[in-house]
Amino acid sequence: MTAQVIDGKAFAAGLRTRVAAGVARLKAEHGITPGLAVVLVGEDPASQVYVRNKGEQTRAAGMNSFEFKLPADASEQELLERVAALNADPAVNGILVQLPLPRHMDAAKVIDLIDPAKDVDGFHVVNAGKLAVGAEGLVPCTPLGCLMLVKDRLGGNLAGLNAVVIGRSNIVGKPMAHLLLKESCTVTIAHSKTRDLPALARSADILVAAVGIPQLVKGDWVKPGATVIDVGINRVPKLDGSGTRLVGDVDYASAAEVAGHITPVPGGVGPMTIACLLANCLTAACAQAGLPKPAL
């Protein structure tokens, strides 16, 4: 068996097209242009690339893009004041503070200040709580994208399937588990300290790896025919020593021989994150205007 490759890049392009159509309808019917504000502190090269890509894709979807850059030595108070101003700005429907922040800033305090209605990252405790109890709120982008990819491959009905999520972060692992529970899956959250992790992984119809350990999940961890979602993005040395290469948390070569469907790295989950960010911004703009959630 050779797994079918889940093309996240192609799915994300389709989602961005649907978001752009939703934005155009919102403008035409209600005169509203969604606005996404991104705040970057410091000069981290990876963060700069992410912010630039977000800005380009926001504008391509027909939304207003607002970018605010603060120096690495800016005070925490300056950042909090910027977030408060964006909370109060009616032109801004979504606020994203690019992580990680410099060490002298408390990320939790900053996220707590963001208006939950504008929290397009889905990290605020209000949105985390809504997800945990099955209420409507803004959902973290990466797990939302993972769920879209799973449902695209397996159909809308995931009820009764065994799902194992390896990783317990607030950004991916926990919200992923809640999303799968909402779909009536039987969900286990595992992590690097789980006893006999390979045996547990082999029980999964849906296996999500988001633990941050390069190529942890081997082919003999995978149930034949399972759907494998690899959230990991890790840089490791090239085999010939000539630099680095990107790998996931799954040993792709061996897992692809066993799985039914699998996401590659790169080109799998990664492109879904920004696409879901745009979807969240459109959803937030509609909710703030008292309009129904857009069908995407």
C-alpha positions, -999 to 999 in steps of 0.1 A, spaced: 0 0 0 12 35 -8 -6 63 9 -25 90 -10 -7 123 -5 -29 151 10 -20 182 -9 -25 210 17 -11 236 -7 -39 229 -33 -66 227 -6 -54 260 10 -55 277 -24 -92 266 -28 -100 279 7 -84 312 0 -105 315 -32 -137 308 -12 -126 334 15 -121 360 -12 -155 353 -26 -170 357 9 -151 390 13 -165 402 -20 -200 394 -10 -196 411 24 -184 442 6 -211 442 -20 -240 434 3 -230 452 35 -202 476 26 -179 459 50 -142 452 42 -126 429 68 -94 442 83 -66 421 98 -39 437 120 -6 419 126 19 431 152 55 421 150 80 428 177 117 425 169 137 412 139 132 374 140 138 364 104 112 335 104 86 358 119 93 385 93 87 360 65 54 348 82 42 384 86 51 393 50 32 363 37 2 370 58 1 406 46 3 395 9 -24 368 13 -47 392 33 -46 417 5 -50 391 -22 -82 380 -5 -96 415 -7 -91 424 30 -74 454 45 -40 445 59 -25 465 88 10 458 99 27 473 130 63 467 138 79 474 172 116 472 179 129 442 200 136 465 229 101 480 230 85 478 264 57 454 272 36 484 279 40 497 244 28 464 230 -2 463 254 -11 499 243 -9 489 207 -32 459 212 -57 481 232 -58 506 203 -65 478 178 -93 464 201 -109 499 199 -105 503 161 -137 494 142 -117 490 110 -98 461 125 -118 428 127 -89 405 135 -57 409 157 -27 387 155 4 393 177 33 373 160 49 348 184 74 343 199 78 376 217 111 389 232 118 374 266 110 405 286 73 403 273 47 381 288 29 364 258 0 353 280 -7 388 293 -7 401 257 -30 374 244 -54 380 274 -57 416 264 -69 409 228 -106 412 224 -118 376 221 -141 386 192 -110 397 173 -87 369 184 -82 353 150 -54 331 164 -80 315 187 -56 316 216 -76 337 241 -89 317 271 -125 327 262 -121 311 227 -103 281 242 -131 276 267 -158 279 240 -140 252 220 -138 230 250 -175 231 257 -185 229 220 -197 265 217 -190 287 186 -158 308 189 -126 314 169 -106 282 166 -68 281 164 -58 281 127 -35 250 125 -59 225 140 -88 240 121 -68 234 89 -60 198 100 -96 190 105 -105 204 71 -80 182 54 -92 151 74 -128 158 65 -120 164 28 -104 129 27 -127 109 49 -160 127 43 -181 148 67 -189 120 91 -160 111 114 -182 96 142 -168 67 160 -133 68 145 -104 64 169 -82 95 169 -48 98 186 -32 133 189 5 132 198 11 166 214 -6 186 241 1 222 233 -25 249 236 -18 259 200 -23 225 183 -27 194 205 -55 204 229 -77 223 203 -72 195 178 -85 170 204 -115 192 211 -123 196 174 -122 158 169 -143 152 199 -169 176 184 -169 154 154 -178 124 177 -144 107 173 -130 87 202 -100 108 211 -68 101 230 -42 129 237 -7 114 239 27 131 243 64 123 245 60 108 280 31 84 271 38 48 279 41 25 249 33 53 225 38 32 194 11 7 204 -13 36 212 -5 52 178 -13 20 160 -49 21 174 -56 53 155 -78 57 124 -67 94 125 -32 100 138 -21 137 143 16 142 151 23 176 167 50 169 193 80 187 178 103 157 176 117 151 141 105 119 125 93 104 158 64 85 143 77 55 123 59 34 98 53 6 123 35 30 145 8 35 119 -24 14 115 -27 2 79 -50 26 60 -49 53 87 -50 90 79 -18 106 92 -16 144 97 19 157 103 20 191 119 57 191 127 82 214 110 117 206 120 151 215 105 176 187 105 210 183 88 210 170 52 223 134 49 253 147 29 260 174 55 254 202 30 230 223 51 196 215 65 163 201 53 127 203 66 111 172 81 79 166 100 72 147 132 65 116 111 91 95 92 73 101 59 90 74 38 81 45 61 47 59 72 36 64 36 40 27 29 13 19 55 -11 49 58 -41 54 36 -37 92 35 -7 113 47 3 150 47 39 158 34 63 182 50 65 208 35 33 213 15 8 196 39 -5 213 70 17 244 67 -2 262 39 -35 257 57 -25 279 87 -26 313 69 -56 302 48 -75 295 80 -63 327 95 -80 345 66 -111 324 71 -112 333 108 -109 370 100 -139 368 76 -158 349 103 -149 375 129 -160 404 106 -194 387 100 -199 380 137 -190 416 147 -216 428 122 -243 405 135 -242 384 103 -243 346 99 -211 327 99 -198 323 63 -200 289 47 -164 280 37 
